[in-house]
């Protein structure tokens, strides 16, 4: 019996990934270190994404100058990586490219919500990328555990040197978002 030769997956560049045609079935993909990764969100995931985005958007619209909130948009990281964080917030005054053509830069606040197909990357490789590439704050929202893991930087820090686990009976706040406060339980319905 002959062993089948193994074929290494072909790496793709960010430029090649962004040139792929849009899929009609709304399937979401990301490019992580040259590997195309499929995202399969669950209803639980999507509910939490909408709740986080809604709370951030309400806060941002309460007063002028509170930046912009987006859902999963193609976000340029480097030549081998294009991510689509579940929610991002961009501080007021951030220079963003045009509003109609990807890719966009990483936000100041990035939110990833637990999904069985992607969580291992969110807490692993993607967290490393976000930290390395200057994201100021990262929220990892875990609906099954009903918690939010918060990673942020103290003034002048090059790494996420402040971490917190905010439980469902606590209030989620952020030094990036003055006046933002939401009960974590509200994010899970």
FILO-361376 format. One record per residue: residue in one letter; x, y, z of N, C-alpha, C, O in turn; residue number from 0. Coordinates in pm, 1 decimal, m for minus. Each point is the difference from the previous one (the first is absolute). Last residue first. Layout:
N
REC  type      n.px      n.py      n.pz     ca.px     ca.py     ca.pz      c.px      c.py      c.pz      o.px      o.py      o.pz  seq
REC     a         X         Y         Z         X         Y         Z         X         Y         Z         X         Y         Z  NUM
...
This chain:
189
REC  type      n.px      n.py      n.pz     ca.px     ca.py     ca.pz      c.px      c.py      c.pz      o.px      o.py      o.pz  seq
REC     x   m2857.6    3847.2    2693.9    m145.5     m13.2      m9.0     m62.7     m65.4     119.7    m121.8     m16.9       4.4  188
REC     x     595.8     154.6    m106.8     m36.2    m138.5     m27.9    m150.3     m23.6       1.0     m43.8    m113.8     m16.5  187
REC     x     272.0     532.6     114.9      61.1     m42.6    m126.6     m45.3    m140.2     m39.6      16.9     m40.6    m115.0  186
REC     x    m138.5     252.7     532.6     m75.9      53.6    m112.6      55.2     m44.6    m134.7     m72.2       0.6     m99.7  185
REC     x     294.8    m105.1     514.4    m116.8     m85.0     m22.6     m82.5      47.9    m119.2     m61.1     m81.6     m69.0  184
REC     x     427.0     342.2     231.5      41.4    m111.1     m85.9    m119.4     m91.1     m30.2     m10.8     m51.0    m111.6  183
REC     x     m41.5     576.5     211.5       1.2    m126.8      73.5      33.8    m115.0     m95.6     m60.5     m13.0    m106.4  182
REC     x     240.6     511.3      19.6    m113.2     m86.8     m29.6       8.2    m125.8      83.2     108.0     m57.4      13.9  181
REC     x     122.4     580.2    m128.2     m19.8     m98.8     105.8    m122.8     m81.7     m37.3    m108.1      54.9     m21.1  180
REC     x     436.9     400.5    m144.3     m59.5    m126.7     m44.2      m8.0     m94.9     118.8      99.0     m23.8      69.1  179
REC     x     104.7     465.4     m50.1    m143.5      m4.6      21.8     m66.8    m128.7     m47.7    m118.9     m20.3      24.9  178
REC     x     578.1     131.6    m242.0     m47.8      70.2     119.8    m152.7      m2.1       9.0     m70.4      38.9     m93.2  177
REC     x     429.2    m346.6    m153.2    m136.1      44.2     m28.6     m59.1      70.1     123.1     m78.6     m60.1      73.2  176
REC     x     515.3    m139.3     m76.2      m5.2      58.3    m135.1    m132.5      68.6     m28.1      m8.2      89.0     m84.6  175
REC     x      89.0    m339.0     483.3      64.4     131.2       8.3       4.9      67.8    m136.8      15.2     121.9      m7.3  174
REC     x    m397.7    m478.7     166.9     125.9      11.5     m72.8      56.8     139.0      16.9     m72.4      99.2      m9.1  173
REC     x    m320.3    m506.6     210.7      38.3     139.3     m21.6     133.5       1.0     m73.7      66.7    m102.9     m10.7  172
REC     x    m496.0    m247.0     200.2     111.3      16.3     m93.7      22.5     148.3     m24.0     m91.8      72.3     m38.8  171
REC     x    m132.2    m345.3     475.9     m19.1     100.4    m104.0     126.7      11.2     m83.9     110.4      11.4      53.2  170
REC     x    m332.8    m453.8     241.7      83.2     120.4       7.2     m30.5      92.8    m117.2     m77.1     m33.9     m89.8  169
REC     x     m86.1    m423.4     173.0     m59.2      84.4     103.8      78.1     130.7      18.5     m21.1      72.8      97.0  168
REC     x     159.0    m414.3    m413.2    m135.2      43.7     m36.5     m67.3      86.1     105.8     m95.4      71.0     m32.0  167
REC     x     639.8     m70.7      m2.9    m106.8     m99.4       4.7    m137.6      58.9     m24.0     m17.7     121.7      m4.7  166
REC     x     555.9     m15.2    m128.1    m119.1      67.3      49.2    m116.5     m97.7     m10.9     m36.3     m42.3    m109.8  165
REC     x     600.9      53.0     128.6    m112.0     m85.3     m39.0    m123.0      60.7      65.7      m9.9       6.6     122.6  164
REC     x     517.9     208.1    m273.5    m109.3     m17.5      95.0     m99.8     m98.7     m57.9     m17.8      m8.1    m121.6  163
REC     x     556.5     260.5      59.6    m102.7     m95.7     m40.1    m105.6     m10.0     109.1      27.3      19.2     118.5  162
REC     x     437.1     273.5    m312.4    m111.3       5.0      93.8    m105.9     m96.8     m51.2     m45.6      12.4    m113.7  161
REC     x     439.6      66.4    m130.5      53.4     m24.6     133.4    m106.1      12.2     108.9      30.1     m13.4     118.5  160
REC     x      79.5     m34.8    m670.2    m117.7      m4.7      85.9      49.6     m34.7     139.9      27.3    m116.2      30.0  159
REC     x     327.5     366.9    m334.7     m71.2    m127.5       9.4    m129.2      17.0      79.0     m20.8     101.0      67.3  158
REC     x     343.6     248.2    m141.2       0.9     m63.8    m131.8     m78.3    m130.6       0.2     m19.6     m60.3    m105.5  157
REC     x     m28.0     533.9     421.2      37.8    m141.8      m4.9      m9.3     m54.4    m142.2     m92.7      32.7     m74.0  156
REC     x     m26.3     424.7     246.7     133.5     m23.5     m53.4      41.9    m145.0     m11.1     111.3     m27.9     m44.7  155
REC     x    m515.0     117.4     358.4      60.6     108.1     m77.7     142.1     m34.9     m41.2      84.4     m31.3      84.0  154
REC     x    m378.3    m389.1      m4.8      13.5     120.6      81.2      74.3     103.2     m85.2      53.7     m34.2    m105.4  153
REC     x    m362.3    m357.6    m104.5     135.8      49.4      24.3      m5.2     118.0      96.9     m85.7      87.6     m11.5  152
REC     x    m258.1    m545.6     m68.2      31.2     136.7     m40.0     142.4      36.6      40.5      69.9     m76.3      66.7  151
REC     x    m492.4    m332.7     m90.8     144.7      18.1      m6.5      24.6     142.5     m46.2     m52.2      41.9    m103.3  150
REC     x    m374.8    m376.2     305.7      43.6     131.5     m46.6     151.6       6.6       9.2      58.7     m26.2     105.0  149
REC     x    m498.9    m347.1    m118.0     141.3      16.0      33.4      45.6     131.3     m62.6     m17.6      20.8    m120.1  148
REC     x    m485.1    m204.7     273.2      78.1      74.6     m98.5     141.9       9.3      54.1      22.4      48.7     110.8  147
REC     x    m481.8    m402.6     m26.2     106.6      89.0      45.5      59.7      76.0    m117.8     m19.9     m36.1    m116.0  146
REC     x    m298.9    m360.9     151.1     m64.0     124.9      39.0     100.6      96.7      63.3     m26.4      62.0     103.0  145
REC     x      72.6    m516.7    m313.2      48.4      28.7     136.2     m63.6     126.6      58.0      11.6      27.0     119.6  144
REC     x    m127.2    m159.6    m565.9     m24.6    m115.5      86.7      43.9      23.2     145.5     m67.2     m45.1      92.7  143
REC     x     149.1     402.9    m417.1    m139.4     m22.6      39.1     m22.0    m125.8      84.6     m74.3       8.1      97.8  142
REC     x     497.5     323.7    m181.6     m23.0    m144.6       8.4    m143.5     m27.2      46.1     m24.8     m10.5     120.1  141
REC     x     389.4     411.5    m337.3    m132.6     m21.1      58.3     m32.9    m149.0      m8.6       4.6     m59.3    m107.8  140
REC     x     432.3     402.6      97.9     m34.5    m134.8     m43.4    m127.0     m38.2      75.5       2.9     m28.1     119.8  139
REC     x     270.4     511.7    m245.5    m100.2     m69.4      79.6     m23.7    m135.7     m62.8     m29.4      m8.3    m119.2  138
REC     x     436.8     414.2     112.6     m61.1    m118.7     m59.8     m99.9     m57.5      98.3      31.8     m21.9     116.8  137
REC     x     275.9     511.5    m232.3     m76.5     m82.4      93.3     m67.9    m112.3     m76.8     m49.1      20.1    m111.1  136
REC     x     366.1     263.1    m102.7      11.8      57.4     135.4     m74.0     m82.7     104.6      41.1      m6.8     115.8  135
REC     x     219.9    m129.2    m586.7    m135.8      13.9      51.6      11.4      45.4     145.3      75.5     m57.5      78.4  134
REC     x     313.1     m41.0    m374.2     m38.9     127.3      59.1    m144.4      17.5      42.0     m39.5     111.1      35.3  133
REC     x     321.7    m499.0    m223.7     m30.2     102.6     m99.6     m70.6     123.2      55.6     m56.0      78.7     m76.3  132
REC     x     188.7    m472.3     341.7     117.5      40.8     m78.3     m29.3     122.0     m87.1      85.0      87.6     m15.9  131
REC     x    m443.3    m291.0     254.1      94.6      62.4      92.6     119.9      56.9     m75.6      40.6     113.8      23.6  130
REC     x    m354.5    m360.1    m267.5     m59.0     126.0      45.5      94.9      74.6      94.2      13.9     122.0      m8.0  129
REC     x     115.0    m553.6    m136.5       2.0      96.5    m111.2     m54.0     135.2      46.9      60.7     103.7     m26.8  128
REC     x     m88.1    m460.2     330.4     140.3      39.0     m19.3      11.0     106.6    m109.6      72.0      98.6      15.5  127
REC     x    m490.3    m293.8      48.9      31.4      86.6     114.6     143.8      51.1     m11.5      26.9     117.3      25.8  126
REC     x    m166.4    m437.2    m339.8     m55.2     132.6     m27.5      25.3      97.0     116.1      24.9     118.2     m23.5  125
REC     x     118.8    m577.7      66.3      73.1      73.5    m103.2     m54.1     141.1     m23.1      77.9      94.5     m13.1  124
REC     x    m308.6    m323.9     393.2     138.4     m35.7     m30.0      62.8      95.5     m99.6      38.0     111.8      34.8  123
REC     x    m499.8    m101.8     105.8      75.9       9.0     125.4     148.3     m29.3     m20.4      80.5      22.9      90.3  122
REC     x    m370.2     m43.4    m469.7     m26.0     128.6      65.9      84.8      16.5     125.6      58.7     106.0      21.8  121
REC     x     m56.7    m519.8    m260.0      80.4     103.8     m65.3     m16.9     135.1      69.3      96.0      75.7      14.7  120
REC     x    m354.5    m435.0     137.6     140.7     m32.9      25.9      93.3     100.8     m67.0     107.0      29.8      53.1  119
REC     x    m580.9       2.8    m129.8      43.8      44.9     132.9     147.2     m28.7      25.9      69.6      83.9      57.4  118
REC     x    m370.1    m189.8    m459.5     109.7      97.9      m1.8      60.5      33.8     135.8     104.1      65.6       4.8  117
REC     x    m484.5    m377.6    m119.1      94.0     m16.1    m110.4     121.6      91.6       8.2      99.2     m24.1     m68.7  116
REC     x    m472.3      28.3     391.9      74.7    m125.9       5.4     106.6     m12.8    m108.6     103.5     m62.8      22.5  115
REC     x    m229.9     534.4     176.6     m68.4     m87.6     m94.1      80.1    m129.4      m0.4     123.0       4.6       0.8  114
REC     x    m134.3     499.6     290.3      27.9    m143.5      m7.3     m92.0     m69.7     m99.7    m122.3      12.9       4.4  113
REC     x     269.4     501.0     m54.5     m99.1     m76.1      75.8      23.7    m147.8     m25.1      24.4     m42.4    m112.9  112
REC     x     269.7     535.8      89.4     m22.0    m132.3     m58.8     m96.6     m73.6      92.3      15.6       0.9     122.1  111
REC     x     164.7     539.5    m212.6     m82.2     m94.8      74.6     m12.4    m128.3     m80.4     m38.8       2.4    m116.8  110
REC     x     360.7     485.6     164.6     m40.4    m115.3     m80.4     m76.1     m96.1      90.6      40.0     m25.1     113.6  109
REC     x     140.3     574.4    m135.5     m59.2    m106.0      81.0     m45.4    m109.5     m95.8     m71.2      27.2     m96.7  108
REC     x     291.4     303.5    m108.7      60.7      25.6     130.6     m48.2    m103.7     100.6      76.2     m45.3      85.3  107
REC     x     m68.7    m100.8    m602.8     m60.0     101.7      84.9      79.5      21.1     127.2      94.2     m73.5      29.6  106
REC     x     102.6     m91.3    m522.4     m53.5     m48.5     126.8     m54.2     116.6      82.0      55.1     110.1      m2.0  105
REC     x     m54.4     m34.1    m524.0      98.2     m32.0     104.4     m69.7     m56.0     124.4    m122.0       8.6      13.7  104
REC     x     m70.4     m83.5    m520.4       8.2     105.9      98.7     104.4     m38.6     104.3      33.7    m117.8      11.9  103
REC     x    m110.3     m23.5    m570.1     m11.2     m33.4     141.2       8.0     124.2      87.4      35.1     108.3     m46.9  102
REC     x    m363.1    m132.9    m314.8      93.0     m55.7      99.3     142.4       8.8     m52.3      21.2      24.4    m118.8  101
REC     x    m445.8     307.1      m7.8      94.7     m99.6     m50.0      91.0     m51.7     110.5      66.5      78.6      67.5  100
REC     x    m412.1     266.9      m9.3     m61.2    m102.3     m84.3      94.8    m110.5     m45.6     m46.4    m104.1     m46.4   99
REC     x     125.8     525.0     318.1    m100.0     m80.8      69.6     m54.8    m114.7     m84.9     m81.3     m78.1      49.5   98
REC     x     594.7     323.2     m54.4    m137.7      13.8     m48.0     m95.3     m98.9      65.4      41.2    m106.2      46.7   97
REC     x     380.1     159.5     246.9     m13.5       9.8    m144.7    m147.3      13.5     m37.9     m86.9       2.6      87.2   96
REC     x     260.5     191.2     379.9     m38.1    m127.2     m59.1      m7.2      17.3    m151.1     m34.1     107.6     m49.2   95
REC     x     230.7     149.8     520.7      m6.7       6.6    m145.4     m30.2    m138.9     m53.9      80.5     m91.8      15.2   94
REC     x    m214.7     299.6     475.0      81.0    m100.2     m69.4     m17.8      17.2    m149.9    m112.8       6.3     m48.9   93
REC     x    m136.0     250.2     376.0     122.1      56.2     m53.8      92.1    m100.9     m66.0      98.4      39.4     m62.6   92
REC     x    m428.5    m214.7     432.1     m23.4     121.6     m77.8     134.5      54.2     m47.0      97.2       1.5      75.6   91
REC     x    m109.1    m520.1      25.2      m6.8     127.2      71.6     m24.6     114.3     m97.6      41.1      m4.3    m116.0   90
REC     x    m201.6    m509.0      47.3     107.0      90.4     m41.5     m19.9     133.8      70.1    m108.1      58.6      m5.7   89
REC     x     m52.8    m608.7      65.7     m27.9     140.2      25.4     124.1      79.3     m37.6     111.8     m33.9      38.7   88
REC     x    m347.4    m486.1    m157.8     114.2      88.0      23.4     m51.2     140.6      28.8    m105.5      40.9     m48.5   87
REC     x     m56.1    m610.0      12.1     m35.2     140.7      20.6     130.6      76.7      18.0      94.9     m49.6      60.7   86
REC     x     m62.2    m398.3    m205.0    m145.6       7.9       8.4     m49.1     143.4      14.1     m97.8      38.6     m64.1   85
REC     x     557.1    m144.3    m197.1     m48.7      m3.8     137.4    m151.2      20.0       4.0     m56.2      70.3     m83.9   84
REC     x     388.7    m221.4    m292.9    m132.8      61.4       1.6     m54.8      m7.7     142.4     m90.9     m78.4      27.2   83
REC     x     609.3      58.2    m318.8     m94.6     m50.0      99.4    m134.4      71.2     m15.7     m10.0     101.7     m68.6   82
REC     x     491.6    m222.7    m204.9    m116.9      87.4      m9.4    m104.4     m59.7      94.0     m50.5    m109.7     m23.6   81
REC     x     611.9      25.9    m109.7    m111.8      m7.2      94.1    m104.2     108.7     m25.9      30.5     119.2      m2.1   80
REC     x     417.6    m188.0    m207.9     m53.5    m136.0      10.2    m127.8      m9.0      82.7     m52.7    m109.6      19.3   79
REC     x     308.4     520.4     m98.5       1.3     m64.5    m131.4     m65.1    m138.4       0.7     m40.4     m49.5    m105.3   78
REC     x    m123.2     358.5     498.9     129.7      m2.4     m67.4     m14.1     m76.4    m130.6    m111.1     m33.5     m41.1   77
REC     x    m270.6     207.5     283.4      97.7      m7.9     107.6     140.5       3.3     m59.0      81.8      83.6      38.3   76
REC     x    m626.0      58.4    m181.1     138.0     m26.4     m39.9      89.9      m3.6     122.7      m1.1      91.7      82.1   75
REC     x    m536.5    m193.6    m138.1      93.6      87.1      69.0     142.7     m43.5     m31.0      41.6    m110.7      34.2   74
REC     x    m602.5      57.1    m176.9     135.1     m46.5     m31.7     100.9     102.2      50.1      m2.9     116.7     m38.9   73
REC     x    m461.4    m150.3     297.0      50.6      50.3    m127.2     141.3     m54.2     m22.2      73.9     m24.5      95.3   72
REC     x    m512.0     m32.6     261.5     111.3     m74.9     m60.3      37.2      46.8    m141.4     m58.2     m43.6     m99.2   71
REC     x    m192.3     405.8     396.3      m7.0    m145.6      10.8     111.6     m59.2     m83.3      89.2      72.8     m43.6   70
REC     x     m84.9     430.8     286.0     m24.9     m80.3    m119.9     m16.3    m147.2      37.6      47.1     m45.8     104.0   69
REC     x     m37.6     601.1     102.6     m10.0    m143.4      28.4     m28.1     m72.7    m130.4     m83.4      43.7     m79.3   68
REC     x     310.1     468.8     241.8     m81.3     m79.8     m91.5       6.8    m147.4      37.8     106.7     m50.5      34.9   67
REC     x     m24.6     564.6     247.6      51.9     m98.6     m94.1    m104.8     m77.2     m76.8    m116.7      38.6      m7.0   66
REC     x      66.2     339.9     332.8      22.4    m130.7      61.2      31.8    m109.4    m102.0     m21.1    m118.1      27.5   65
REC     x    m109.8     609.7     m68.2     141.5     m25.7      25.6      30.6    m133.9      61.8     109.3     m20.7      52.8   64
REC     x    m594.2     250.5      26.7      90.3       8.5    m115.1     144.0     m32.3      41.9      37.1      17.8     116.0   63
REC     x    m447.2    m241.6     146.0      69.6     128.4      m6.0      85.5       2.0    m126.0      46.6    m104.7     m45.0   62
REC     x    m338.2    m260.0     122.7     m49.1      86.0     108.1      61.6     139.2      m5.0     m63.4      97.8      39.5   61
REC     x     168.4    m488.9    m324.4     m93.6      99.6     m52.8     m54.3      94.7     107.1     m68.2      97.3     m32.0   60
REC     x     369.2    m466.3     126.0      69.1      90.9     m93.2     m92.0     110.0     m51.9      46.9     107.7     m36.9   59
REC     x    m221.6    m453.9     325.1      94.9      87.0      71.9      60.5     102.8     m95.6       8.5     118.2      33.5   58
REC     x    m281.3    m443.2    m227.6     m79.5      91.6      81.9      90.0      96.7      75.8     m26.5     120.1       4.1   57
REC     x     239.9    m460.9    m242.6     m57.1     101.8     m89.1     m85.4     100.0      77.5       8.2     120.4     m24.1   56
REC     x     174.1    m493.2     252.9     105.2      94.0     m40.4     m56.4     112.3     m86.4      37.0     116.4      15.9   55
REC     x    m330.7    m460.4     106.7      38.6      76.9     119.2     109.0     102.0     m34.4      m4.6     114.1      46.1   54
REC     x    m129.8    m410.9    m389.4    m108.7      92.2      36.4      37.5      86.8     119.6     m23.4     120.9      m1.0   53
REC     x     320.2    m466.9    m134.4      m0.4     110.2     m97.1    m107.2     103.2      35.1      24.0     120.3     m10.3   52
REC     x     m11.4    m512.2     270.8     121.0      80.9      22.7      m1.2     120.8     m92.1      21.2     112.8      44.6   51
REC     x    m368.3    m421.4    m111.6     m13.9      69.8     128.2     120.8      89.7      27.8     m16.3     115.7      38.8   50
REC     x      23.8    m394.8    m421.7     m95.9     109.6     m15.0     m16.8      79.0     129.1     m11.2     122.5      m3.1   49
REC     x     285.0    m506.5      15.1      59.8     102.2     m87.1     m94.0     120.0     m12.1      42.5     114.6      14.8   48
REC     x    m206.6    m493.4     211.9      96.3      74.9      81.0      67.8     110.5     m82.1      21.1     110.2      50.6   47
REC     x    m312.4    m401.5    m278.7     m75.5      79.2      96.7      95.3      86.8      83.3     m24.4     119.2      18.8   46
REC     x     212.9    m431.1    m314.8     m55.2     116.0     m70.7     m80.5      89.9      94.4       4.6     122.4     m11.8   45
REC     x     171.0    m531.7     183.6     107.1      91.9     m38.7     m59.1     127.3     m59.9      34.2     110.6      41.9   44
REC     x    m331.4    m458.6      43.9      47.3      55.6     126.7     109.2     104.3     m24.4      m0.4     106.6      61.6   43
REC     x    m156.5    m359.7    m431.3     m94.6     103.8      42.0      40.9      66.3     132.5     m18.1     120.6      16.6   42
REC     x     423.8    m310.2    m289.0    m124.8     m59.6      47.2     m99.4     112.4      32.3      39.5     116.3       8.2   41
REC     x     407.7    m136.1    m368.8     m62.6      49.3     121.9    m130.5     m73.1      30.7     m70.3     m46.1     m89.9   40
REC     x     523.2     m41.6    m195.7    m135.5     m55.0       4.3     m68.5      46.2     128.5      m1.9     m73.7      98.6   39
REC     x     456.9     178.4    m448.7     m67.2      34.0     125.5    m143.2     m52.1      m8.7     m72.0      29.6     m95.4   38
REC     x     573.7    m151.6    m160.6    m144.6      15.3      m5.3     m53.8      32.2     138.1      42.9     m58.9      99.3   37
REC     x     458.0     143.8    m340.0     m70.3     m61.9     112.3    m148.6      32.5     m11.1     m37.9     116.2     m14.3   36
REC     x     545.4    m118.0    m273.6    m139.5      40.5      m4.5     m76.4     m80.6     105.2       6.9    m122.9       2.9   35
REC     x     528.9     261.6      m0.3     m97.0    m110.2      m6.9    m142.2      55.4       0.5     m35.8      80.4      86.0   34
REC     x     442.4     189.1     m35.3      m1.0     m59.8    m132.4     m98.3    m113.4     m19.0     m14.9     m50.6    m111.2   33
REC     x      53.0     297.0     528.8     135.2     m46.1     m34.6       0.8     m76.7    m132.1      67.2    m102.4     m12.0   32
REC     x    m525.2     199.8      98.6      85.3       4.3     118.8     134.7     m61.6     m35.3      10.0    m120.4     m23.6   31
REC     x    m498.8     320.5    m195.9     131.4     m47.7     m40.2      91.8      18.2     120.3      29.1     112.2      41.3   30
REC     x    m593.9    m185.8     m94.5     111.0      87.2      37.1     126.7     m62.4     m55.1       2.1    m118.3     m33.9   29
REC     x    m577.4      89.4     m63.1     133.4     m56.6       5.2      94.8     106.2      52.1     m25.7     119.8     m12.0   28
REC     x    m546.0    m239.4     m37.1     109.5      88.1      38.8     130.3     m77.6       8.0       5.7    m110.2      54.6   27
REC     x    m507.9      78.7    m332.6      98.4     m72.6      78.9     116.1      94.2      28.6      45.2      72.2     m88.9   26
REC     x    m460.1      12.1    m180.0      45.5      77.4     116.9      92.8     m77.6      93.1      14.8      37.0     116.5   25
REC     x    m207.8    m156.6    m564.9     m61.0     m60.1     118.6      43.5      67.6     130.0     m31.2     m48.9     108.5   24
REC     x     196.7     167.2    m553.0    m142.2      32.0       9.0     m65.1     m54.3     126.3    m103.5      51.2      42.9   23
REC     x     629.1     111.8    m120.7     m85.4    m119.2      m1.8    m145.2      40.7      19.9     m30.9      86.2      82.4   22
REC     x     463.8     188.8    m315.0     m89.6      m6.1     116.1     m90.5    m122.3     m12.8     m48.4     m31.4    m108.8   21
REC     x     539.9      32.3    m120.1    m136.3      52.5     m18.2     m81.7     m15.1     127.6      22.0     m90.8      80.2   20
REC     x     515.5     167.6     m67.2     m97.3    m107.5     m19.6    m139.6      59.0     m19.7     m32.8     103.1      58.8   19
REC     x     436.6     150.7      49.1     m45.4      m3.4    m139.2    m100.5    m112.3     m26.5     m58.4      m5.5    m108.2   18
REC     x     281.2      70.0     532.4     m93.0     110.8     m21.8     m53.9       4.1    m142.6    m104.3      60.6     m24.8   17
REC     x     432.8    m386.8     136.3    m120.7     m23.0      78.4    m104.3     108.3     m27.7    m117.2     m30.1     m22.8   16
REC     x     546.0      77.4    m163.9     m75.3    m106.7     m66.8    m132.3     m25.4      71.5    m103.3     m18.7     m64.2   15
REC     x     396.4     325.5     265.4     m48.0      54.1    m127.1     m83.3    m104.2     m75.6    m105.1      33.2     m54.9   14
REC     x     324.8    m162.3     450.8    m114.5      86.2      29.4     m59.4      56.0    m128.6    m122.0       9.4     m13.5   13
REC     x     375.1    m470.2     m41.4      33.9     133.4      51.3    m127.8      77.9      29.6    m108.8     m37.8     m43.5   12
REC     x     193.3    m511.0      66.1     m57.6     106.6     m80.0      43.7     132.7      61.2      12.0      12.2     121.9   11
REC     x     154.8    m570.5    m127.3     m21.2     126.8      69.9     m51.0     103.4     m98.2      33.0      m1.4    m118.6   10
REC     x     m97.7    m544.6     100.2      66.6     112.9     m63.0     m32.3     127.0      78.6    m116.0      27.3      31.0    9
REC     x     145.2    m541.2     167.5     m91.7     101.5     m50.5      78.4     117.7     m55.7     103.3      39.2      54.3    8
REC     x      97.9    m532.8     m69.1      m6.7     114.1      91.7     m97.6     101.5     m56.2      m0.1      25.4    m120.5    7
REC     x      10.3    m559.5      48.7       8.8     125.3     m73.2     m16.0     113.1     101.2    m102.4      12.1      67.3    6
REC     x     260.0    m566.3     m68.4     m72.6     110.0      63.2      24.9     127.6     m79.2     110.2      24.7     m49.0    5
REC     x    m125.6    m545.6    m134.4      86.1     113.1      32.9     m81.9     110.5      64.8    m112.2      29.5     m41.1    4
REC     x      m6.0    m549.2      88.0     m34.8     116.4     m81.0      94.9     113.6      36.5      23.3      26.5     117.9    3
REC     x     104.9    m553.4     m77.2     m50.7     115.0      75.6     m29.4     113.7     m96.5      75.2      24.1     m94.5    2
REC     x     m88.7    m558.3     m23.8      78.7     123.0     m10.7     m66.1     111.2      79.8    m121.7      18.4      m3.7    1
REC     x     133.1    m584.0      22.0     m84.8     116.4       0.0      89.8     123.3       0.0      93.7       9.7      79.2    0
